[in-house]
Amino acid sequence: RYLTKEQVKELCGVCDATLWHWNRKGYLKAVKVGNKVRYRASDIQRILGERDGK
């Protein structure tokens, strides 16, 4: 399952710049689906789990 950038920003509470930095660092890789950018739901769950663990 894939999420849009807007869904990811809302779930993680971040802005466009943060998503861009995460993609550059390899922390959260964007996936191209056709001409759209999407994020794997499993990657979002991993990030949210890491945040809860801190």
mmCIF entry with sequence, helices, sheets and N, C-alpha, C, O atoms, coordinates in Angstrom:
data_MODEL
# 
_entry.id   MODEL 
# 
_entity.id                         1 
_entity.type                       polymer 
_entity.pdbx_number_of_molecules   1 
# 
_entity_poly.entity_id                      1 
_entity_poly.type                           'polypeptide(L)' 
_entity_poly.nstd_linkage                   no 
_entity_poly.nstd_monomer                   no 
_entity_poly.pdbx_seq_one_letter_code       RYLTKEQVKELCGVCDATLWHWNRKGYLKAVKVGNKVRYRASDIQRILGERDGK 
_entity_poly.pdbx_seq_one_letter_code_can   RYLTKEQVKELCGVCDATLWHWNRKGYLKAVKVGNKVRYRASDIQRILGERDGK 
_entity_poly.pdbx_strand_id                 A 
# 
loop_
_entity_poly_seq.entity_id 
_entity_poly_seq.num 
_entity_poly_seq.mon_id 
_entity_poly_seq.hetero 
1 1  ARG n 
1 2  TYR n 
1 3  LEU n 
1 4  THR n 
1 5  LYS n 
1 6  GLU n 
1 7  GLN n 
1 8  VAL n 
1 9  LYS n 
1 10 GLU n 
1 11 LEU n 
1 12 CYS n 
1 13 GLY n 
1 14 VAL n 
1 15 CYS n 
1 16 ASP n 
1 17 ALA n 
1 18 THR n 
1 19 LEU n 
1 20 TRP n 
1 21 HIS n 
1 22 TRP n 
1 23 ASN n 
1 24 ARG n 
1 25 LYS n 
1 26 GLY n 
1 27 TYR n 
1 28 LEU n 
1 29 LYS n 
1 30 ALA n 
1 31 VAL n 
1 32 LYS n 
1 33 VAL n 
1 34 GLY n 
1 35 ASN n 
1 36 LYS n 
1 37 VAL n 
1 38 ARG n 
1 39 TYR n 
1 40 ARG n 
1 41 ALA n 
1 42 SER n 
1 43 ASP n 
1 44 ILE n 
1 45 GLN n 
1 46 ARG n 
1 47 ILE n 
1 48 LEU n 
1 49 GLY n 
1 50 GLU n 
1 51 ARG n 
1 52 ASP n 
1 53 GLY n 
1 54 LYS n 
# 
_struct_asym.id          A 
_struct_asym.entity_id   1 
# 
loop_
_struct_conf.conf_type_id 
_struct_conf.id 
_struct_conf.pdbx_PDB_helix_id 
_struct_conf.beg_label_comp_id 
_struct_conf.beg_label_asym_id 
_struct_conf.beg_label_seq_id 
_struct_conf.pdbx_beg_PDB_ins_code 
_struct_conf.end_label_comp_id 
_struct_conf.end_label_asym_id 
_struct_conf.end_label_seq_id 
_struct_conf.pdbx_end_PDB_ins_code 
_struct_conf.beg_auth_comp_id 
_struct_conf.beg_auth_asym_id 
_struct_conf.beg_auth_seq_id 
_struct_conf.end_auth_comp_id 
_struct_conf.end_auth_asym_id 
_struct_conf.end_auth_seq_id 
_struct_conf.pdbx_PDB_helix_class 
_struct_conf.details 
_struct_conf.pdbx_PDB_helix_length 
HELX_P HELX_P1 AA1 LYS A 5  ? CYS A 12 ? LYS A 5  CYS A 12 1 ? 8  
HELX_P HELX_P2 AA2 ASP A 16 ? LYS A 25 ? ASP A 16 LYS A 25 1 ? 10 
HELX_P HELX_P3 AA3 ALA A 41 ? GLY A 53 ? ALA A 41 GLY A 53 1 ? 13 
# 
_struct_conf_type.id          HELX_P 
_struct_conf_type.criteria    ? 
_struct_conf_type.reference   ? 
# 
_struct_sheet.id               AA1 
_struct_sheet.type             ? 
_struct_sheet.number_strands   3 
_struct_sheet.details          ? 
# 
loop_
_struct_sheet_order.sheet_id 
_struct_sheet_order.range_id_1 
_struct_sheet_order.range_id_2 
_struct_sheet_order.offset 
_struct_sheet_order.sense 
AA1 1 2 ? anti-parallel 
AA1 2 3 ? anti-parallel 
# 
loop_
_struct_sheet_range.sheet_id 
_struct_sheet_range.id 
_struct_sheet_range.beg_label_comp_id 
_struct_sheet_range.beg_label_asym_id 
_struct_sheet_range.beg_label_seq_id 
_struct_sheet_range.pdbx_beg_PDB_ins_code 
_struct_sheet_range.end_label_comp_id 
_struct_sheet_range.end_label_asym_id 
_struct_sheet_range.end_label_seq_id 
_struct_sheet_range.pdbx_end_PDB_ins_code 
_struct_sheet_range.beg_auth_comp_id 
_struct_sheet_range.beg_auth_asym_id 
_struct_sheet_range.beg_auth_seq_id 
_struct_sheet_range.end_auth_comp_id 
_struct_sheet_range.end_auth_asym_id 
_struct_sheet_range.end_auth_seq_id 
AA1 1 TYR A 2  ? LEU A 3  ? TYR A 2  LEU A 3  
AA1 2 LYS A 36 ? ARG A 40 ? LYS A 36 ARG A 40 
AA1 3 VAL A 31 ? VAL A 33 ? VAL A 31 VAL A 33 
# 
loop_
_atom_site.group_PDB 
_atom_site.id 
_atom_site.type_symbol 
_atom_site.label_atom_id 
_atom_site.label_alt_id 
_atom_site.label_comp_id 
_atom_site.label_asym_id 
_atom_site.label_entity_id 
_atom_site.label_seq_id 
_atom_site.pdbx_PDB_ins_code 
_atom_site.Cartn_x 
_atom_site.Cartn_y 
_atom_site.Cartn_z 
_atom_site.occupancy 
_atom_site.B_iso_or_equiv 
_atom_site.pdbx_formal_charge 
_atom_site.auth_seq_id 
_atom_site.auth_comp_id 
_atom_site.auth_asym_id 
_atom_site.auth_atom_id 
_atom_site.pdbx_PDB_model_num 
ATOM 1   N N  . ARG A 1 1  ? 0.839  -1.177 0.000   1.00 0.00 ? 1  ARG A N  1 
ATOM 2   C CA . ARG A 1 1  ? 0.000  0.000  0.000   1.00 0.00 ? 1  ARG A CA 1 
ATOM 3   C C  . ARG A 1 1  ? 0.883  1.239  0.000   1.00 0.00 ? 1  ARG A C  1 
ATOM 4   O O  . ARG A 1 1  ? 1.910  1.283  0.677   1.00 0.00 ? 1  ARG A O  1 
ATOM 5   N N  . TYR A 1 2  ? 0.476  2.237  -0.761  1.00 0.00 ? 2  TYR A N  1 
ATOM 6   C CA . TYR A 1 2  ? 1.252  3.468  -0.889  1.00 0.00 ? 2  TYR A CA 1 
ATOM 7   C C  . TYR A 1 2  ? 0.444  4.666  -0.415  1.00 0.00 ? 2  TYR A C  1 
ATOM 8   O O  . TYR A 1 2  ? -0.779 4.710  -0.556  1.00 0.00 ? 2  TYR A O  1 
ATOM 9   N N  . LEU A 1 3  ? 1.154  5.636  0.149   1.00 0.00 ? 3  LEU A N  1 
ATOM 10  C CA . LEU A 1 3  ? 0.526  6.852  0.655   1.00 0.00 ? 3  LEU A CA 1 
ATOM 11  C C  . LEU A 1 3  ? 1.023  8.056  -0.136  1.00 0.00 ? 3  LEU A C  1 
ATOM 12  O O  . LEU A 1 3  ? 2.143  8.059  -0.649  1.00 0.00 ? 3  LEU A O  1 
ATOM 13  N N  . THR A 1 4  ? 0.174  9.082  -0.227  1.00 0.00 ? 4  THR A N  1 
ATOM 14  C CA . THR A 1 4  ? 0.571  10.324 -0.890  1.00 0.00 ? 4  THR A CA 1 
ATOM 15  C C  . THR A 1 4  ? 1.445  11.151 0.038   1.00 0.00 ? 4  THR A C  1 
ATOM 16  O O  . THR A 1 4  ? 1.527  10.892 1.239   1.00 0.00 ? 4  THR A O  1 
ATOM 17  N N  . LYS A 1 5  ? 2.085  12.138 -0.534  1.00 0.00 ? 5  LYS A N  1 
ATOM 18  C CA . LYS A 1 5  ? 2.918  13.039 0.260   1.00 0.00 ? 5  LYS A CA 1 
ATOM 19  C C  . LYS A 1 5  ? 2.085  13.750 1.325   1.00 0.00 ? 5  LYS A C  1 
ATOM 20  O O  . LYS A 1 5  ? 2.538  13.923 2.457   1.00 0.00 ? 5  LYS A O  1 
ATOM 21  N N  . GLU A 1 6  ? 0.879  14.159 0.970   1.00 0.00 ? 6  GLU A N  1 
ATOM 22  C CA . GLU A 1 6  ? 0.017  14.851 1.930   1.00 0.00 ? 6  GLU A CA 1 
ATOM 23  C C  . GLU A 1 6  ? -0.352 13.937 3.095   1.00 0.00 ? 6  GLU A C  1 
ATOM 24  O O  . GLU A 1 6  ? -0.375 14.378 4.244   1.00 0.00 ? 6  GLU A O  1 
ATOM 25  N N  . GLN A 1 7  ? -0.642 12.668 2.808   1.00 0.00 ? 7  GLN A N  1 
ATOM 26  C CA . GLN A 1 7  ? -0.973 11.717 3.872   1.00 0.00 ? 7  GLN A CA 1 
ATOM 27  C C  . GLN A 1 7  ? 0.215  11.515 4.801   1.00 0.00 ? 7  GLN A C  1 
ATOM 28  O O  . GLN A 1 7  ? 0.049  11.460 6.020   1.00 0.00 ? 7  GLN A O  1 
ATOM 29  N N  . VAL A 1 8  ? 1.399  11.404 4.237   1.00 0.00 ? 8  VAL A N  1 
ATOM 30  C CA . VAL A 1 8  ? 2.612  11.192 5.040   1.00 0.00 ? 8  VAL A CA 1 
ATOM 31  C C  . VAL A 1 8  ? 2.886  12.411 5.913   1.00 0.00 ? 8  VAL A C  1 
ATOM 32  O O  . VAL A 1 8  ? 3.227  12.275 7.088   1.00 0.00 ? 8  VAL A O  1 
ATOM 33  N N  . LYS A 1 9  ? 2.736  13.600 5.336   1.00 0.00 ? 9  LYS A N  1 
ATOM 34  C CA . LYS A 1 9  ? 2.973  14.819 6.115   1.00 0.00 ? 9  LYS A CA 1 
ATOM 35  C C  . LYS A 1 9  ? 2.022  14.890 7.304   1.00 0.00 ? 9  LYS A C  1 
ATOM 36  O O  . LYS A 1 9  ? 2.428  15.270 8.402   1.00 0.00 ? 9  LYS A O  1 
ATOM 37  N N  . GLU A 1 10 ? 0.769  14.528 7.092   1.00 0.00 ? 10 GLU A N  1 
ATOM 38  C CA . GLU A 1 10 ? -0.214 14.566 8.176   1.00 0.00 ? 10 GLU A CA 1 
ATOM 39  C C  . GLU A 1 10 ? 0.088  13.516 9.242   1.00 0.00 ? 10 GLU A C  1 
ATOM 40  O O  . GLU A 1 10 ? 0.047  13.813 10.436  1.00 0.00 ? 10 GLU A O  1 
ATOM 41  N N  . LEU A 1 11 ? 0.391  12.293 8.815   1.00 0.00 ? 11 LEU A N  1 
ATOM 42  C CA . LEU A 1 11 ? 0.663  11.206 9.761   1.00 0.00 ? 11 LEU A CA 1 
ATOM 43  C C  . LEU A 1 11 ? 1.908  11.469 10.604  1.00 0.00 ? 11 LEU A C  1 
ATOM 44  O O  . LEU A 1 11 ? 1.919  11.212 11.807  1.00 0.00 ? 11 LEU A O  1 
ATOM 45  N N  . CYS A 1 12 ? 2.952  11.982 9.963   1.00 0.00 ? 12 CYS A N  1 
ATOM 46  C CA . CYS A 1 12 ? 4.232  12.180 10.645  1.00 0.00 ? 12 CYS A CA 1 
ATOM 47  C C  . CYS A 1 12 ? 4.376  13.571 11.242  1.00 0.00 ? 12 CYS A C  1 
ATOM 48  O O  . CYS A 1 12 ? 5.283  13.816 12.038  1.00 0.00 ? 12 CYS A O  1 
ATOM 49  N N  . GLY A 1 13 ? 3.490  14.479 10.865  1.00 0.00 ? 13 GLY A N  1 
ATOM 50  C CA . GLY A 1 13 ? 3.562  15.843 11.385  1.00 0.00 ? 13 GLY A CA 1 
ATOM 51  C C  . GLY A 1 13 ? 4.789  16.591 10.892  1.00 0.00 ? 13 GLY A C  1 
ATOM 52  O O  . GLY A 1 13 ? 5.435  17.308 11.657  1.00 0.00 ? 13 GLY A O  1 
ATOM 53  N N  . VAL A 1 14 ? 5.114  16.422 9.605   1.00 0.00 ? 14 VAL A N  1 
ATOM 54  C CA . VAL A 1 14 ? 6.292  17.079 9.043   1.00 0.00 ? 14 VAL A CA 1 
ATOM 55  C C  . VAL A 1 14 ? 5.890  17.907 7.813   1.00 0.00 ? 14 VAL A C  1 
ATOM 56  O O  . VAL A 1 14 ? 4.744  17.864 7.365   1.00 0.00 ? 14 VAL A O  1 
ATOM 57  N N  . CYS A 1 15 ? 6.854  18.656 7.283   1.00 0.00 ? 15 CYS A N  1 
ATOM 58  C CA . CYS A 1 15 ? 6.598  19.500 6.115   1.00 0.00 ? 15 CYS A CA 1 
ATOM 59  C C  . CYS A 1 15 ? 7.295  18.911 4.885   1.00 0.00 ? 15 CYS A C  1 
ATOM 60  O O  . CYS A 1 15 ? 7.989  17.898 4.974   1.00 0.00 ? 15 CYS A O  1 
ATOM 61  N N  . ASP A 1 16 ? 7.098  19.564 3.740   1.00 0.00 ? 16 ASP A N  1 
ATOM 62  C CA . ASP A 1 16 ? 7.719  19.117 2.490   1.00 0.00 ? 16 ASP A CA 1 
ATOM 63  C C  . ASP A 1 16 ? 9.240  19.030 2.617   1.00 0.00 ? 16 ASP A C  1 
ATOM 64  O O  . ASP A 1 16 ? 9.853  18.077 2.136   1.00 0.00 ? 16 ASP A O  1 
ATOM 65  N N  . ALA A 1 17 ? 9.837  20.015 3.256   1.00 0.00 ? 17 ALA A N  1 
ATOM 66  C CA . ALA A 1 17 ? 11.301 20.051 3.374   1.00 0.00 ? 17 ALA A CA 1 
ATOM 67  C C  . ALA A 1 17 ? 11.816 18.841 4.141   1.00 0.00 ? 17 ALA A C  1 
ATOM 68  O O  . ALA A 1 17 ? 12.843 18.269 3.777   1.00 0.00 ? 17 ALA A O  1 
ATOM 69  N N  . THR A 1 18 ? 11.117 18.447 5.192   1.00 0.00 ? 18 THR A N  1 
ATOM 70  C CA . THR A 1 18 ? 11.537 17.284 5.973   1.00 0.00 ? 18 THR A CA 1 
ATOM 71  C C  . THR A 1 18 ? 11.464 16.019 5.127   1.00 0.00 ? 18 THR A C  1 
ATOM 72  O O  . THR A 1 18 ? 12.377 15.194 5.171   1.00 0.00 ? 18 THR A O  1 
ATOM 73  N N  . LEU A 1 19 ? 10.394 15.856 4.360   1.00 0.00 ? 19 LEU A N  1 
ATOM 74  C CA . LEU A 1 19 ? 10.283 14.684 3.483   1.00 0.00 ? 19 LEU A CA 1 
ATOM 75  C C  . LEU A 1 19 ? 11.416 14.676 2.465   1.00 0.00 ? 19 LEU A C  1 
ATOM 76  O O  . LEU A 1 19 ? 11.973 13.620 2.162   1.00 0.00 ? 19 LEU A O  1 
ATOM 77  N N  . TRP A 1 20 ? 11.753 15.832 1.945   1.00 0.00 ? 20 TRP A N  1 
ATOM 78  C CA . TRP A 1 20 ? 12.841 15.936 0.979   1.00 0.00 ? 20 TRP A CA 1 
ATOM 79  C C  . TRP A 1 20 ? 14.160 15.512 1.616   1.00 0.00 ? 20 TRP A C  1 
ATOM 80  O O  . TRP A 1 20 ? 14.926 14.758 1.016   1.00 0.00 ? 20 TRP A O  1 
ATOM 81  N N  . HIS A 1 21 ? 14.430 15.995 2.832   1.00 0.00 ? 21 HIS A N  1 
ATOM 82  C CA . HIS A 1 21 ? 15.667 15.636 3.545   1.00 0.00 ? 21 HIS A CA 1 
ATOM 83  C C  . HIS A 1 21 ? 15.698 14.144 3.862   1.00 0.00 ? 21 HIS A C  1 
ATOM 84  O O  . HIS A 1 21 ? 16.727 13.493 3.683   1.00 0.00 ? 21 HIS A O  1 
ATOM 85  N N  . TRP A 1 22 ? 14.583 13.603 4.329   1.00 0.00 ? 22 TRP A N  1 
ATOM 86  C CA . TRP A 1 22 ? 14.515 12.168 4.630   1.00 0.00 ? 22 TRP A CA 1 
ATOM 87  C C  . TRP A 1 22 ? 14.807 11.344 3.388   1.00 0.00 ? 22 TRP A C  1 
ATOM 88  O O  . TRP A 1 22 ? 15.492 10.324 3.469   1.00 0.00 ? 22 TRP A O  1 
ATOM 89  N N  . ASN A 1 23 ? 14.298 11.772 2.242   1.00 0.00 ? 23 ASN A N  1 
ATOM 90  C CA . ASN A 1 23 ? 14.541 11.054 0.994   1.00 0.00 ? 23 ASN A CA 1 
ATOM 91  C C  . ASN A 1 23 ? 16.022 11.128 0.618   1.00 0.00 ? 23 ASN A C  1 
ATOM 92  O O  . ASN A 1 23 ? 16.604 10.127 0.202   1.00 0.00 ? 23 ASN A O  1 
ATOM 93  N N  . ARG A 1 24 ? 16.626 12.292 0.760   1.00 0.00 ? 24 ARG A N  1 
ATOM 94  C CA . ARG A 1 24 ? 18.050 12.472 0.436   1.00 0.00 ? 24 ARG A CA 1 
ATOM 95  C C  . ARG A 1 24 ? 18.944 11.609 1.318   1.00 0.00 ? 24 ARG A C  1 
ATOM 96  O O  . ARG A 1 24 ? 19.949 11.069 0.856   1.00 0.00 ? 24 ARG A O  1 
ATOM 97  N N  . LYS A 1 25 ? 18.568 11.483 2.609   1.00 0.00 ? 25 LYS A N  1 
ATOM 98  C CA . LYS A 1 25 ? 19.369 10.703 3.551   1.00 0.00 ? 25 LYS A CA 1 
ATOM 99  C C  . LYS A 1 25 ? 19.078 9.203  3.462   1.00 0.00 ? 25 LYS A C  1 
ATOM 100 O O  . LYS A 1 25 ? 19.817 8.393  4.021   1.00 0.00 ? 25 LYS A O  1 
ATOM 101 N N  . GLY A 1 26 ? 17.999 8.832  2.757   1.00 0.00 ? 26 GLY A N  1 
ATOM 102 C CA . GLY A 1 26 ? 17.637 7.421  2.665   1.00 0.00 ? 26 GLY A CA 1 
ATOM 103 C C  . GLY A 1 26 ? 16.798 6.943  3.833   1.00 0.00 ? 26 GLY A C  1 
ATOM 104 O O  . GLY A 1 26 ? 16.525 5.749  3.956   1.00 0.00 ? 26 GLY A O  1 
ATOM 105 N N  . TYR A 1 27 ? 16.384 7.870  4.699   1.00 0.00 ? 27 TYR A N  1 
ATOM 106 C CA . TYR A 1 27 ? 15.572 7.512  5.867   1.00 0.00 ? 27 TYR A CA 1 
ATOM 107 C C  . TYR A 1 27 ? 14.167 7.088  5.448   1.00 0.00 ? 27 TYR A C  1 
ATOM 108 O O  . TYR A 1 27 ? 13.612 6.132  5.991   1.00 0.00 ? 27 TYR A O  1 
ATOM 109 N N  . LEU A 1 28 ? 13.598 7.800  4.486   1.00 0.00 ? 28 LEU A N  1 
ATOM 110 C CA . LEU A 1 28 ? 12.275 7.478  3.944   1.00 0.00 ? 28 LEU A CA 1 
ATOM 111 C C  . LEU A 1 28 ? 12.336 7.683  2.440   1.00 0.00 ? 28 LEU A C  1 
ATOM 112 O O  . LEU A 1 28 ? 12.275 8.814  1.957   1.00 0.00 ? 28 LEU A O  1 
ATOM 113 N N  . LYS A 1 29 ? 12.457 6.600  1.710   1.00 0.00 ? 29 LYS A N  1 
ATOM 114 C CA . LYS A 1 29 ? 12.607 6.690  0.266   1.00 0.00 ? 29 LYS A CA 1 
ATOM 115 C C  . LYS A 1 29 ? 11.258 6.876  -0.424  1.00 0.00 ? 29 LYS A C  1 
ATOM 116 O O  . LYS A 1 29 ? 10.292 6.167  -0.145  1.00 0.00 ? 29 LYS A O  1 
ATOM 117 N N  . ALA A 1 30 ? 11.223 7.838  -1.319  1.00 0.00 ? 30 ALA A N  1 
ATOM 118 C CA . ALA A 1 30 ? 10.039 8.055  -2.146  1.00 0.00 ? 30 ALA A CA 1 
ATOM 119 C C  . ALA A 1 30 ? 10.052 7.031  -3.280  1.00 0.00 ? 30 ALA A C  1 
ATOM 120 O O  . ALA A 1 30 ? 11.111 6.629  -3.762  1.00 0.00 ? 30 ALA A O  1 
ATOM 121 N N  . VAL A 1 31 ? 8.860  6.620  -3.694  1.00 0.00 ? 31 VAL A N  1 
ATOM 122 C CA . VAL A 1 31 ? 8.711  5.652  -4.782  1.00 0.00 ? 31 VAL A CA 1 
ATOM 123 C C  . VAL A 1 31 ? 7.909  6.317  -5.888  1.00 0.00 ? 31 VAL A C  1 
ATOM 124 O O  . VAL A 1 31 ? 6.864  6.917  -5.638  1.00 0.00 ? 31 VAL A O  1 
ATOM 125 N N  . LYS A 1 32 ? 8.413  6.205  -7.121  1.00 0.00 ? 32 LYS A N  1 
ATOM 126 C CA . LYS A 1 32 ? 7.680  6.753  -8.267  1.00 0.00 ? 32 LYS A CA 1 
ATOM 127 C C  . LYS A 1 32 ? 6.668  5.720  -8.739  1.00 0.00 ? 32 LYS A C  1 
ATOM 128 O O  . LYS A 1 32 ? 7.029  4.588  -9.060  1.00 0.00 ? 32 LYS A O  1 
ATOM 129 N N  . VAL A 1 33 ? 5.398  6.116  -8.781  1.00 0.00 ? 33 VAL A N  1 
ATOM 130 C CA . VAL A 1 33 ? 4.338  5.268  -9.330  1.00 0.00 ? 33 VAL A CA 1 
ATOM 131 C C  . VAL A 1 33 ? 3.770  6.041  -10.510 1.00 0.00 ? 33 VAL A C  1 
ATOM 132 O O  . VAL A 1 33 ? 2.979  6.969  -10.342 1.00 0.00 ? 33 VAL A O  1 
ATOM 133 N N  . GLY A 1 34 ? 4.184  5.647  -11.695 1.00 0.00 ? 34 GLY A N  1 
ATOM 134 C CA . GLY A 1 34 ? 3.854  6.448  -12.862 1.00 0.00 ? 34 GLY A CA 1 
ATOM 135 C C  . GLY A 1 34 ? 4.597  7.763  -12.770 1.00 0.00 ? 34 GLY A C  1 
ATOM 136 O O  . GLY A 1 34 ? 5.824  7.774  -12.674 1.00 0.00 ? 34 GLY A O  1 
ATOM 137 N N  . ASN A 1 35 ? 3.873  8.875  -12.799 1.00 0.00 ? 35 ASN A N  1 
ATOM 138 C CA . ASN A 1 35 ? 4.516  10.184 -12.646 1.00 0.00 ? 35 ASN A CA 1 
ATOM 139 C C  . ASN A 1 35 ? 4.233  10.789 -11.273 1.00 0.00 ? 35 ASN A C  1 
ATOM 140 O O  . ASN A 1 35 ? 4.443  11.984 -11.065 1.00 0.00 ? 35 ASN A O  1 
ATOM 141 N N  . LYS A 1 36 ? 3.761  9.975  -10.345 1.00 0.00 ? 36 LYS A N  1 
ATOM 142 C CA . LYS A 1 36 ? 3.432  10.454 -8.997  1.00 0.00 ? 36 LYS A CA 1 
ATOM 143 C C  . LYS A 1 36 ? 4.440  9.928  -7.974  1.00 0.00 ? 36 LYS A C  1 
ATOM 144 O O  . LYS A 1 36 ? 5.020  8.857  -8.158  1.00 0.00 ? 36 LYS A O  1 
ATOM 145 N N  . VAL A 1 37 ? 4.641  10.683 -6.905  1.00 0.00 ? 37 VAL A N  1 
ATOM 146 C CA . VAL A 1 37 ? 5.529  10.275 -5.817  1.00 0.00 ? 37 VAL A CA 1 
ATOM 147 C C  . VAL A 1 37 ? 4.680  9.679  -4.708  1.00 0.00 ? 37 VAL A C  1 
ATOM 148 O O  . VAL A 1 37 ? 3.700  10.283 -4.272  1.00 0.00 ? 37 VAL A O  1 
ATOM 149 N N  . ARG A 1 38 ? 5.054  8.504  -4.259  1.00 0.00 ? 38 ARG A N  1 
ATOM 150 C CA . ARG A 1 38 ? 4.330  7.827  -3.187  1.00 0.00 ? 38 ARG A CA 1 
ATOM 151 C C  . ARG A 1 38 ? 5.327  7.301  -2.161  1.00 0.00 ? 38 ARG A C  1 
ATOM 152 O O  . ARG A 1 38 ? 6.527  7.217  -2.423  1.00 0.00 ? 38 ARG A O  1 
ATOM 153 N N  . TYR A 1 39 ? 4.808  6.951  -0.993  1.00 0.00 ? 39 TYR A N  1 
ATOM 154 C CA . TYR A 1 39 ? 5.629  6.405  0.086   1.00 0.00 ? 39 TYR A CA 1 
ATOM 155 C C  . TYR A 1 39 ? 5.000  5.106  0.557   1.00 0.00 ? 39 TYR A C  1 
ATOM 156 O O  . TYR A 1 39 ? 3.778  5.006  0.662   1.00 0.00 ? 39 TYR A O  1 
ATOM 157 N N  . ARG A 1 40 ? 5.832  4.109  0.843   1.00 0.00 ? 40 ARG A N  1 
ATOM 158 C CA . ARG A 1 40 ? 5.328  2.818  1.303   1.00 0.00 ? 40 ARG A CA 1 
ATOM 159 C C  . ARG A 1 40 ? 4.759  2.942  2.715   1.00 0.00 ? 40 ARG A C  1 
ATOM 160 O O  . ARG A 1 40 ? 5.384  3.535  3.595   1.00 0.00 ? 40 ARG A O  1 
ATOM 161 N N  . ALA A 1 41 ? 3.575  2.379  2.921   1.00 0.00 ? 41 ALA A N  1 
ATOM 162 C CA . ALA A 1 41 ? 2.934  2.418  4.239   1.00 0.00 ? 41 ALA A CA 1 
ATOM 163 C C  . ALA A 1 41 ? 3.809  1.717  5.274   1.00 0.00 ? 41 ALA A C  1 
ATOM 164 O O  . ALA A 1 41 ? 3.859  2.142  6.428   1.00 0.00 ? 41 ALA A O  1 
ATOM 165 N N  . SER A 1 42 ? 4.499  0.649  4.875   1.00 0.00 ? 42 SER A N  1 
ATOM 166 C CA . SER A 1 42 ? 5.361  -0.079 5.813   1.00 0.00 ? 42 SER A CA 1 
ATOM 167 C C  . SER A 1 42 ? 6.516  0.802  6.299   1.00 0.00 ? 42 SER A C  1 
ATOM 168 O O  . SER A 1 42 ? 6.926  0.701  7.455   1.00 0.00 ? 42 SER A O  1 
ATOM 169 N N  . ASP A 1 43 ? 7.042  1.665  5.423   1.00 0.00 ? 43 ASP A N  1 
ATOM 170 C CA . ASP A 1 43 ? 8.109  2.587  5.827   1.00 0.00 ? 43 ASP A CA 1 
ATOM 171 C C  . ASP A 1 43 ? 7.591  3.618  6.822   1.00 0.00 ? 43 ASP A C  1 
ATOM 172 O O  . ASP A 1 43 ? 8.299  3.995  7.755   1.00 0.00 ? 43 ASP A O  1 
ATOM 173 N N  . ILE A 1 44 ? 6.363  4.071  6.626   1.00 0.00 ? 44 ILE A N  1 
ATOM 174 C CA . ILE A 1 44 ? 5.764  5.042  7.548   1.00 0.00 ? 44 ILE A CA 1 
ATOM 175 C C  . ILE A 1 44 ? 5.560  4.394  8.914   1.00 0.00 ? 44 ILE A C  1 
ATOM 176 O O  . ILE A 1 44 ? 5.825  5.020  9.940   1.00 0.00 ? 44 ILE A O  1 
ATOM 177 N N  . GLN A 1 45 ? 5.092  3.150  8.937   1.00 0.00 ? 45 GLN A N  1 
ATOM 178 C CA . GLN A 1 45 ? 4.909  2.442  10.207  1.00 0.00 ? 45 GLN A CA 1 
ATOM 179 C C  . GLN A 1 45 ? 6.239  2.308  10.942  1.00 0.00 ? 45 GLN A C  1 
ATOM 180 O O  . GLN A 1 45 ? 6.288  2.458  12.163  1.00 0.00 ? 45 GLN A O  1 
ATOM 181 N N  . ARG A 1 46 ? 7.313  2.027  10.213  1.00 0.00 ? 46 ARG A N  1 
ATOM 182 C CA . ARG A 1 46 ? 8.642  1.911  10.810  1.00 0.00 ? 46 ARG A CA 1 
ATOM 183 C C  . ARG A 1 46 ? 9.053  3.227  11.462  1.00 0.00 ? 46 ARG A C  1 
ATOM 184 O O  . ARG A 1 46 ? 9.548  3.243  12.589  1.00 0.00 ? 46 ARG A O  1 
ATOM 185 N N  . ILE A 1 47 ? 8.846  4.325  10.748  1.00 0.00 ? 47 ILE A N  1 
ATOM 186 C CA . ILE A 1 47 ? 9.224  5.647  11.271  1.00 0.00 ? 47 ILE A CA 1 
ATOM 187 C C  . ILE A 1 47 ? 8.396  5.980  12.512  1.00 0.00 ? 47 ILE A C  1 
ATOM 188 O O  . ILE A 1 47 ? 8.937  6.443  13.517  1.00 0.00 ? 47 ILE A O  1 
ATOM 189 N N  . LEU A 1 48 ? 7.101  5.747  12.442  1.00 0.00 ? 48 LEU A N  1 
ATOM 190 C CA . LEU A 1 48 ? 6.255  6.048  13.595  1.00 0.00 ? 48 LEU A CA 1 
ATOM 191 C C  . LEU A 1 48 ? 6.617  5.162  14.775  1.00 0.00 ? 48 LEU A C  1 
ATOM 192 O O  . LEU A 1 48 ? 6.545  5.613  15.918  1.00 0.00 ? 48 LEU A O  1 
ATOM 193 N N  . GLY A 1 49 ? 7.001  3.924  14.534  1.00 0.00 ? 49 GLY A N  1 
ATOM 194 C CA . GLY A 1 49 ? 7.447  3.020  15.596  1.00 0.00 ? 49 GLY A CA 1 
ATOM 195 C C  . GLY A 1 49 ? 8.727  3.490  16.237  1.00 0.00 ? 49 GLY A C  1 
ATOM 196 O O  . GLY A 1 49 ? 8.885  3.398  17.455  1.00 0.00 ? 49 GLY A O  1 
ATOM 197 N N  . GLU A 1 50 ? 9.652  3.998  15.425  1.00 0.00 ? 50 GLU A N  1 
ATOM 198 C CA . GLU A 1 50 ? 10.904 4.531  15.959  1.00 0.00 ? 50 GLU A CA 1 
ATOM 199 C C  . GLU A 1 50 ? 10.652 5.738  16.835  1.00 0.00 ? 50 GLU A C  1 
ATOM 200 O O  . GLU A 1 50 ? 11.300 5.912  17.866  1.00 0.00 ? 50 GLU A O  1 
ATOM 201 N N  . ARG A 1 51 ? 9.718  6.567  16.431  1.00 0.00 ? 51 ARG A N  1 
ATOM 202 C CA . ARG A 1 51 ? 9.401  7.761  17.211  1.00 0.00 ? 51 ARG A CA 1 
ATOM 203 C C  . ARG A 1 51 ? 8.779  7.385  18.555  1.00 0.00 ? 51 ARG A C  1 
ATOM 204 O O  . ARG A 1 51 ? 9.086  7.996  19.579  1.00 0.00 ? 51 ARG A O  1 
ATOM 205 N N  . ASP A 1 52 ? 7.902  6.375  18.550  1.00 0.00 ? 52 ASP A N  1 
ATOM 206 C CA . ASP A 1 52 ? 7.257  5.945  19.792  1.00 0.00 ? 52 ASP A CA 1 
ATOM 207 C C  . ASP A 1 52 ? 8.259  5.348  20.763  1.00 0.00 ? 52 ASP A C  1 
ATOM 208 O O  . ASP A 1 52 ? 8.107  5.456  21.980  1.00 0.00 ? 52 ASP A O  1 
ATOM 209 N N  . GLY A 1 53 ? 9.284  4.716  20.208  1.00 0.00 ? 53 GLY A N  1 
ATOM 210 C CA . GLY A 1 53 ? 10.303 4.057  21.037  1.00 0.00 ? 53 GLY A CA 1 
ATOM 211 C C  . GLY A 1 53 ? 11.241 5.014  21.723  1.00 0.00 ? 53 GLY A C  1 
ATOM 212 O O  . GLY A 1 53 ? 11.913 4.639  22.684  1.00 0.00 ? 53 GLY A O  1 
ATOM 213 N N  . LYS A 1 54 ? 11.302 6.251  21.250  1.00 0.00 ? 54 LYS A N  1 
ATOM 214 C CA . LYS A 1 54 ? 12.242 7.231  21.828  1.00 0.00 ? 54 LYS A CA 1 
ATOM 215 C C  . LYS A 1 54 ? 11.720 7.813  23.110  1.00 0.00 ? 54 LYS A C  1 
ATOM 216 O O  . LYS A 1 54 ? 12.382 8.649  23.724  1.00 0.00 ? 54 LYS A O  1 
# 
